[in-house]
Amino acid sequence: MDTVATVIVWLYGLGIAAALVLLIYLIFKRIKDKKSENFEDREN
């Protein structure tokens, strides 16, 4: 029974780690996209 709890805790930890990595990636992607915006080239 102890190994089942350990596996569940590891999976939970991996899920949190994956979510944090994804969040950091999306933040840096947004910053990069924000820098490359160019409103002068827009046409109406």
N, C-alpha and C positions, 0 to 999 in steps of 0.2 A: 504494500500500500504506500510505502514511503517513496518508491520509485515513481509511482503515478503522480504524486504531488510534485516531485522534482521536475518531471517532464512538463507538467502544466506550468510551473513557474518559469522554466526555461522558455517555453513557447510564448508566454506572456511577455517576458523580457525581450525576446527577439522581435515581437510585434511592436513594442514600444520603441526599440532601437530603429526598426525599419521606418516607423512613422516619423521619428526625429530626423533621420537622414533624408527622407522625402521632403519634409518641411524645410530643412536647410537648403536643399537643392532648389526647391521652388522659390525661396526667398532670393537666392543668388541669381536665378534665371530672371526673375522679375526686375531686379536691379539692373541686370545687363540689358534687358529689353527696354527699360525706361531710359537708359542712356542713349540708346540708338534710335529713339523716336525722333521724327523730323516732321514737324507740322508745316514747314514751309513748302513741302512738296505736295500738299493736299490740294485737290481740285474740287470745286463745288459744282 
